[in-house]
Every structure is written in C-alpha cells, then in structure tokens.
Amino acid sequence: MGLFSKIKSVFTKKEEKKDTIESKEIRSYEKGLEKTKKEFVNKLNILGIKYTKINDDFFDELEELLIMSDISVETVMFMIDKLKKRCKEEKIENFDELKEVIVDELLFLYVDGEVVSSKLNIKDNELNVVLFVGVNGVGKTTSIAKLASKLVKDNKKVMLIAGDTFRAGAVEQLSIWAKRVGCEFFGSENKDPSSVVYDGLELAKKENIDVVLVDTAGRLQNKTNLMMELEKINKVINNVTPNALKETLLVIDASTGQNGIDQAKSFKEITNVTGLILTKMDGSAKGGIVLSIKKDTGIPVKFIGFGETVDDLMSFDIEKYIYGLFKEF
C-alpha cells in the first residue's frame, strides 16, 4: 500500500464524522481545490485514458501538464526523472499502476525527507512577534486580520501594528480590522515605519500582549529600499523585544503561480522568511504552486486561504491538501 492509500483510508474515516473540526477542514480543502482539481486531476485522468501503456509520449504530456499546473520546470524535470526511474525499477507499465506513484511523488516533493511543520512558533506567557511581508494586492492586510481572529479565538491577547505608513488608507484599514476581530491596535500615518513598530512594541509590553502582528509596506520594485526598511524594523524588534520569538510570514497570491515563487525567492534574499501564507487558493486553478514553492525556496507553507471571510484562513496540512486534490483520482 502506497502512502496516498494510507492517507486516503485515514481521511475517508475522518470525513464520515460530519461534525468534527477535522472533517470540516477536510471538506474545506476539497471545496477550495475544486478549480485545481478540474484543471489538473481531470486532465491527468484523461491522459491515463489516452495512454493505457506508459511510454515516452506519455511522460512528455505529463511533463507539460505539471508545468501548466504551475509546478516549476526544474521541479517537474526532477519529478519526471524519479517517475521514469521507479517505472523501470518496479516494472510499472500502465497508468493504473502509476497513478498512486504520481501522487506519492507529489507528496514527497513537498516533504522532501523532512518533518515539515506548519505550526506558528508561538510560546505561552511571552510576547511573540509576527512580521508580515509581501507585495501590494496579495491579501496581506486581510491575512493579518484572519490570523488575529484565529489567535483571539485561542484566547490570545493580540495587537496589530500598522508598519505600512506609505500606502494610502493602510493604517485605517488595519484599525478597522482590529476592531472587527476584537484585538488591540497601534498605528500612525505620519511616522517612519520603524518608529511606529518601536512605539507599538513598547505599548505591547506594558499591555502584556501575547502576540503582535506587524504589517509592512508591500513594495518590491526597489529591493534596496525595502531591504533597508525591513532591516530597520528587524533591528527595532530585536532591541525592544530581544527574547521574543519572531516569525516572518510572506503572503503570496496563489493565483499568480510562478510569479509568486519569484516573489518568495526575492523576499528570501531580503529578509529571513520563516513561513508562507498562500491566499486566494479557491479562485485559482494553479494549485501546483503549493507543491513547487517549498521545493524551490525551502520555505514551508504555514497558512492557506480559501475565501474572503475572516474564518477562511487555515493552518496548512499537506496530507489534507493531497487528499482534497486526489480523493477521486
């Protein structure tokens, strides 16, 4: 029995328990991945009907299909080589035998022999700082609000700091979200971002805040300016809260596909990104970015967004993702 068969067996049983949190999450993954499933899995099935016997033409079309699903060319070539090797070693000759091998190898692409945790690094009874980065328009501010909502529901005392003082309306927008989800807020439109972060952190210490979520400007056009700005903010965080655990989450719009991977590589050059948030997954047929981005950047996906409401941000689970995508494969 392959790895996917074991996952399928476990999640099928979990899904039968209709009212559990986990069964609801599994259904959210299935619903959120419908567009990717239609574009990728259905076409993969058609490929299997076309080629009852595995040959070079089959692998050429599979390669094209994987690339169209926004798995990077380098990663696709790596996977195709692995599949060809397994077919030879295990004497796999038809698509039915190869189906589960394909899914297993997609899972291995993400895991890559590691224990990959999507858990946010938060400690109890301490001040924790989460810095958000990402270009404008990817859903960064709403992702901050959604994560704040999750933390508030976990009985954490949360503060949002508006470190994006450049974009018109950014401070006010974050302030409105803070009121909506029931957390503290600190911001000023007329100050340098690092000064705002400094004052906000000092207040957070006085107010015994558990988690501070810091917004930053979403510009990538001028890497030098952005790098200097983030360096200043990081220096302030380390000076004001030297013992605080810190995460830096990069927010990426999943529908941008390969462009999103390029953004991740660029931000990784600028700052120490510890995790990714992939937004707008439900509106994209390019779900392959999930499998490719970890392989290409080494950064794990920590959260995934399937909708517009405040409850639509979920902790990422690679097994639920694989099950939601390939359940009927």
N, C-alpha and C positions, 0 to 999 in steps of 0.2 A: 504493500500500500504506500503510495506516494504521500508527500507532505500535504498537498492540497486535499487529498481524500480524507486525511485525518482532520484537517481544519473544517472541511465541509460537514463531516459527521458530527463534530462538536457543535458547530454553529446552527446546524439544522435542528438539533435538540433544543438549543437555547432559544431559537426563534419561535419554537412551539409554545414557550411560556410567554404568552402575549403581553402581560402587564409588567414585566420586569424592565428595569432601566436598560439592561444589556440588549434585550430583544428589540426595544425601541431604537437603540443606537444602530443595531444591525439593519433594521428597516430603513433608517435614515441614510445609511451608506448605499443601500440598494436603490432608493429613490434618487439620491443625489448623483449617482453614477449612471443614470439612465442614458444620457446623451453619449457618454463614452462607450457604454455597452453597445449602443446601437451602431456607432461608427466603427468600433474595434472588434468586439466579440462576434457580432453578427457577420462581419466581413471575414473573420477568421474561420467561422463555421462554413461559409461559402467556399473559402479556399480549400477546406477539407473535403467538400463535396466534389470540387473540381479535380483535386489530386488524391485519388484513393491510394496511390503509391507515392512514397516520398522520393523526390529526385531534385536535381539542381534547379530546375524551373520553379519547383515549389518553394525552395529556400530563397530564390530571387524575389518572388512575390511576397513571401513572409517578411523579408527584409524591408521591402517598400512599405508594407502595411505598418510595421513597427515604427518606421521613420515618420509616416503620416500621422501616427498617434502621439507624436512629439516626444518620442524617446530619441536621444541624440544619436547621430550617425556612429560615433565612436562606441557608444554603449551597445547599439544594435549589432555592429560588427563583432563585438566581443561575445554577445549572446548567440549569434548565428554560428560562430565557431564552436561554442560549447554544445549547441544542439547537434551539429554535424558530428562532433566527437562522440556524443552519447548515442546517437543513432548507429554509429559504426561499432562502438563497444558493446551495446546492448542489442544489436541486430534489430533495430526498430525500422520497419518497412512501410507501415501505413499510418494514416493520420489518427485513427482511434487510439493507437498505442502512444503516439507522440503528444496528444492533447495535454495529458497531465504533466508530462515532462516540460512542456512550454510554460505552463502555469507555475510549476515548481521553480523553474529557472528565473521567471519574472520575480518571484518572491525572493530568491537568493540574490538577485540583482540589488534589491533594496537592503537586505540584511547584511550581505557581504561578509558572512562569518562572524559578525559582531552581535553582542547583546545591545540592541538599539532601543533606547528609552525615549518615549515621547513626553515623559513626565516633566512638568515645570519644576525647576530646582527651587523649592520654597521651604524654608525652615520655620517651625513654630517658635513663637515668643522672641522673634528677632525682626529687625527691619530688612525687608527684601526689596531689591530694586530691579525692575524690568524695563530695559530701554528698547524702544520701538524704532526701527528704521525701515525705509522703503520709499520708492518714488511716489509722486503725487498720483492719485486716481486709482490706487490698488485696493483701497478699503482699509487703510491704516487706522484712521480715527475710529471707525466703527468696530474694527477688530479689538482696539483698546477697550472700547465700551463693553463689548461682548465678553472679553476676558475679565474685566472688572465685575460684571454681573455674575459670572461663574464664581469668582472669589468671594463676593459678598454673600452669595448663597451658601458658601462653605464657611460662613461666619468669620471671614477675614475683614479687618478694618483696612479699607483701600483708599488711596489718594491718587488722583490723576494730576500730573504736572504738564502744563502746556508749553513744551520746549520748542514748538514751531511758532515763532513770532513773526515769520515772514509772509506766510500765506494769509490773504485777507479772509477774516472770519474764522480762522482755525482755532483761536483761543475761545471764542464764543461757542463754537460748535462743540468743543470738548467740555466746556462748562455745562452746556445743556444736557449732554450725555451723562455727566456726573450726577446731576440732579435726577435724571430719569432712572439710573440704576441704583441710586442711593449710596453714593460714596463721596468722599471729600474731594475738593478741587483747589488747585493753586495755579494762577497764571497772570501774566501781564503783557499787554501788546507793545509796550514802549520800552522794553528792556532787552538786553543781549540774552540769547538763549541760555548760556551757561550761568548768568546771574539769576535767571528765573529758576533754573534747576537748583542752584545753591540755596536760595531762599525757601524754595519748596521743600527741600530735604531737611533743612533746619526746622521748619514747621512740623514736618512729618515725625521727627524725633521727639519734639515736645508733645505731639498729639498721640504718641505711642501707636503709630500706623504700622500695620503688619506688612503690607505690600504697596510699593509706589510704582505706578506705571507712567513712564516718561515718553511723551510724544516728541518727535524731532522733525525738522524740515525735510521735505521729500524731493530734494534736488540731487541729480546725479550728473548733470551736464558738466559741471565743473568739479571734478573729483578732488582737486587740491583744496578748494574752499570747504567742501563738505568734510574732508578728512580733518582739516584743522578744527572745524566746528565740533566734530564728534570727539576729537582728542581733548578739546577743552572741557566738554561735557563729562567725558570719562574721568578726567583729572579731578573735576569737582566732586563727582560721585565717590571716587576713591579717597579724597581728602575729607569730605564731610561724613561719609559712612565707610570707614576703612574695613570694618568687619562684616559689612553687608554682603550677602550672596547676590550676585548680579547675573542676570540673563540679558542677552541682546537678541531680540527676535526680529527677523527680517520678514516683512509682509510682501507677498507676491500674488498678483492676479493670475490664477491658474490658466485662464483663457489666453494669455499671451504666449504660452508654450515655450519655445526655445528662447524667446526674448526674456522670459522670466529666469531661465537658467543663466543667461548672460548677466542679468541684474545681480543674481546671487554671487556669481564669480567676482563682479565688480565691488560689491559691498564687502565681500570677504577680504579683498585687498585693503580696504579702508579701515575696517573695524573687526573685532572678534565676534562674529555671529555665532551664537550657540544653538539657534533653532529657527525653523521656518514656520510661517503661517501661510497656507495656501487658501486664498479666498475665491469665491465665485465658481466653485467646482461644479455646482449643479447647472450652471449656464454654459459649461464647456464640454466639448467632445474631445478635448486634449488631455485626458486623464493620465496619459503616459508620462507626463511631467513628474508625477509622484514617484514613479519608479526610476526615472532618469536623474532627478535632481540630487538625490542622495549619493548616487554613484559618481556623478560628475563634480560635485562640490564637497562631499564629505560631511554636509550639514544635515542633521535629521529633521524631518517634518514633525513639528510638535502639535500643531492645531490645523484643522481643516474646516473651511466654511462652506455650508451647503445652502445658504439662503440669506434673507435680509433681516429676519427678526433677531432680537437680542439673544435668543437661545440657540441660534444656528451655528455656533462655533463649538466644535467637538475636539476632544483630545484625539490625536491621530493614532490609529491602530492598523498596522499593515495587514494583519490577518483579516480584519473586518473589511478592509479595502479589497483585498483579493477575493474574499467570499462574495462581497456585494457585486463585484465585477463579473465573476466567473461561476456564480451559483448554478446557472442553467447551461453551462458550457459542456 
